[in-house]
Amino acid sequence: MGIDPPAHASTPSANLRAQERDSAIRNALQRLADARDREIILLRFFEGLSLAQIARRLQMSYDEVRERFHKSLYSLESSLKELA
């Protein structure tokens, strides 16, 4: 009688938690008031661009992108406290 190794596939409860987390993140992103702020977050996290690259792409100053990015992160953090 041995110990069963962990399954390679996710469990149904883990899949449900992942779906709930993804849904909460999408909803929090949609609640950001400004579409430009959403775009900055998406470019940073989903396309992996640096803030300088985002500033060039959006034709904004680096300081404005940095300020909007940090403001948006704070807002997302507040919206997603229940995931922690």
C-alpha positions, 0 to 999 in steps of 0.5 A, spaced: 500 500 500 503 506 497 502 513 497 498 515 491 502 521 487 499 527 485 494 527 479 497 531 473 490 534 472 487 540 476 481 538 480 474 540 479 475 545 485 481 548 483 479 549 476 473 553 479 477 557 484 481 559 477 475 561 474 472 565 479 479 568 480 479 570 472 472 572 473 474 577 479 480 580 475 476 581 469 471 585 472 476 589 476 479 591 470 472 593 467 471 597 473 477 601 472 474 608 470 478 610 464 479 606 458 487 608 457 488 606 464 485 599 462 490 599 456 496 600 460 495 595 465 493 590 459 500 592 455 504 591 462 501 585 464 499 581 458 504 584 453 510 584 457 511 592 455 515 596 460 512 603 462 517 606 457 515 602 451 507 603 453 509 611 454 511 611 446 506 606 444 500 610 447 504 617 445 504 619 453 509 621 457 513 616 461 511 620 468 503 620 466 504 612 464 507 611 471 502 615 475 496 612 471 499 605 472 500 605 480 494 608 481 490 603 477 494 597 481 492 600 487 485 600 485 485 593 482 488 591 489 483 594 493 478 591 488 481 584 489 482 583 496 478 577 497 483 573 492 488 574 497 
